[in-house]
Amino acid sequence: MTLMKFMTTVLCTAQVCLAGMVSAAPLSITLPPETAVFKPSALPGYPLAQQKCSTCHSADYINFQPPGMSLVQWTGEASKMQHVYGAPINDQDVNIIGAYLAATYGSAHASDADVQAASNPAAGQPPAAPVAKVDAMTLLQNNGCLSCHAIDHKVVGPAYHEVAAKYGNDPQALTRVTSSIQSGGTGKWGEIPMPPYAQLSPDDLQTLATFILHQ
């Protein structure tokens, strides 16, 4: 085959491929609904894991870890999420979540002294000094809200502009939005569930709801 014939063959083949790519219908992929949930527990790490771990990954991630991990190992795993992946948790959250995971998925028991100590860090300590009220943006950042929401555009959940517009004429707006933040839920804005934020104080919940409704 001459060089000219070879080049002509290559060019024609490329044209056929490009034509096929242009005419091909776009591929549509539908993922199955999220059904994995964290195992219930009376430990305070359970609602904390629902709220903060769920902002980054499915509960299935927990089941992928080796069985029988100890309190130290699970706490180390939670610490890795904080320091390596930037999870919106602090050092106290790490210990509380680690205790829940170790007792629920690992080799520890909820009644173990070290699990109880990690789960209730304030027990036996003197009352803390009054804490100044936290502003809404700090609450949004510290609780991972901005991983799923933005002010003016949809991310995973609706934009805060949309939420404010939906409840603009509702006299019970503050109560409804506060309840939605505290209890979580699904179905109002799609099938992706919102985790509960039950550990937030009434003041923090009201601060967030008020901020959202004024967007």
C-alpha positions in Angstrom: 0.0 0.0 0.0 1.4 3.4 -0.9 1.7 6.2 1.6 -1.0 8.1 -0.1 -3.5 5.2 0.1 -2.6 4.6 3.7 -3.2 8.2 4.7 -6.5 8.2 2.8 -7.6 5.0 4.6 -6.7 6.5 8.0 -8.6 9.8 7.2 -11.7 7.9 6.0 -11.7 5.7 9.2 -11.4 8.8 11.4 -14.3 10.5 9.6 -16.5 7.4 10.1 -15.6 7.3 13.8 -16.4 11.0 14.3 -19.7 10.6 12.4 -20.6 7.7 14.7 -19.7 9.8 17.8 -21.9 12.7 16.6 -24.9 10.6 15.8 -24.7 8.4 18.9 -27.5 9.1 21.5 -26.3 10.4 24.9 -25.9 7.7 27.5 -28.2 8.1 30.5 -27.3 6.4 33.8 -29.8 6.2 36.7 -28.2 5.3 40.0 -30.2 3.3 42.5 -31.7 5.2 45.5 -29.6 5.6 48.6 -30.8 3.0 51.2 -27.9 2.5 53.5 -28.4 3.9 57.1 -26.3 4.0 60.2 -27.1 1.4 62.8 -29.2 2.9 65.6 -27.6 3.4 69.0 -28.3 5.3 72.2 -24.7 6.7 72.1 -24.5 10.4 71.2 -22.2 9.5 68.3 -25.2 8.0 66.4 -26.9 11.3 65.6 -23.6 13.0 65.1 -22.5 10.4 62.6 -25.8 10.7 60.8 -25.4 14.4 60.5 -21.7 14.9 59.8 -20.5 11.7 58.2 -23.4 11.6 55.8 -22.3 14.9 54.3 -19.4 13.2 52.6 -20.2 9.5 52.1 -22.8 6.8 52.4 -23.3 4.7 55.5 -22.1 1.8 53.3 -18.5 3.1 53.7 -18.6 1.9 57.3 -19.4 -1.6 56.2 -16.4 -1.6 54.0 -14.0 -1.4 56.9 -12.4 -4.5 58.5 -14.7 -6.2 61.1 -13.7 -6.1 64.8 -11.9 -2.8 64.8 -11.1 -1.4 68.2 -12.0 1.9 69.8 -8.5 3.2 69.0 -8.8 2.1 65.4 -12.2 3.6 64.8 -11.2 6.8 66.5 -8.1 6.9 64.2 -10.4 6.4 61.2 -12.6 9.3 62.3 -9.5 11.4 62.9 -8.3 10.7 59.4 -11.5 12.0 58.0 -11.0 15.2 59.9 -7.3 15.8 59.2 -6.8 14.2 55.8 -10.2 14.7 54.0 -11.3 17.9 55.8 -14.5 16.5 57.3 -16.4 19.2 59.2 -15.7 17.7 62.7 -13.6 18.8 65.6 -11.5 16.7 68.0 -14.4 16.1 70.4 -16.6 14.9 67.5 -13.8 12.5 66.5 -13.9 10.8 69.9 -17.7 10.7 70.1 -18.1 9.3 66.6 -15.2 6.9 67.1 -16.8 5.5 70.3 -20.2 5.0 68.5 -18.5 3.2 65.5 -16.4 1.0 67.8 -19.4 -0.1 69.9 -21.7 -0.5 66.9 -19.5 -1.9 64.2 -16.3 -2.9 66.0 -15.1 -4.9 69.0 -16.0 -2.5 71.8 -19.2 -2.4 73.9 -21.4 0.6 74.7 -20.9 -0.1 78.4 -17.1 0.0 78.3 -15.6 2.7 80.4 -13.5 4.1 77.6 -16.4 4.2 75.3 -18.5 6.0 77.8 -15.7 8.4 78.6 -15.2 9.2 74.9 -19.0 9.5 74.3 -19.5 11.9 77.3 -16.5 14.2 77.4 -18.2 16.7 79.6 -19.2 14.2 82.4 -17.5 15.0 85.6 -16.1 18.3 84.4 -17.1 21.7 85.9 -19.7 23.7 84.1 -18.3 25.5 81.1 -18.4 29.3 80.9 -21.2 30.8 78.8 -20.5 30.6 75.1 -21.1 33.6 72.9 -23.8 33.1 70.3 -22.3 31.8 67.1 -23.2 33.5 63.8 -25.0 31.7 61.1 -22.1 31.4 58.6 -19.9 29.8 61.2 -22.7 27.3 62.0 -23.1 26.5 58.3 -19.4 25.9 57.9 -18.8 24.0 61.2 -21.8 21.6 60.5 -21.0 20.8 56.9 -24.2 22.5 55.6 -22.3 24.1 52.7 -21.3 20.7 51.4 -24.9 20.2 50.3 -26.3 23.8 50.0 -25.4 27.2 48.6 -27.0 30.6 48.9 -28.0 31.0 45.2 -27.7 27.7 43.4 -28.5 24.0 43.9 -25.8 21.7 45.0 -27.1 18.5 46.5 -30.0 20.2 48.3 -31.9 23.3 47.3 -30.4 26.8 47.3 -31.3 28.8 50.4 -32.9 31.3 48.0 -35.3 28.6 46.9 -36.1 27.7 50.5 -36.7 31.3 51.4 -39.0 31.7 48.4 -41.0 28.6 49.2 -41.8 29.7 52.7 -42.0 33.4 52.0 -45.7 33.7 52.7 -45.9 31.0 55.4 -46.6 32.4 58.9 -45.1 29.2 60.3 -42.0 29.4 58.2 -39.5 29.7 61.1 -41.0 26.8 62.9 -41.1 24.6 59.8 -37.6 25.3 58.7 -36.2 24.9 62.2 -37.9 21.5 62.5 -36.6 20.5 59.1 -33.0 21.3 60.2 -33.4 19.5 63.5 -35.1 16.4 62.3 -33.9 16.0 58.7 -36.0 14.1 56.2 -36.6 13.4 52.6 -39.2 14.1 49.9 -39.5 17.8 50.2 -36.8 18.6 47.7 -36.1 15.2 46.1 -35.1 11.7 47.1 -31.7 12.5 48.7 -32.2 12.5 52.4 -31.1 15.4 54.7 -29.5 14.2 57.9 -30.9 15.4 61.3 -29.0 18.1 63.3 -30.6 17.1 66.6 -27.5 18.0 68.6 -27.8 21.7 67.7 -29.1 24.0 70.5 -32.5 25.7 70.0 -30.6 29.0 69.6 -28.4 27.6 66.9 -31.3 26.1 65.1 -33.2 29.4 65.2 -30.1 31.3 64.0 -29.8 29.0 61.0 -33.5 29.0 60.1 -33.6 32.8 60.4 -30.6 33.2 58.1 -32.0 30.8 55.5 -35.4 32.6 55.4 -33.7 35.9 54.8 -31.9 34.9 51.7 
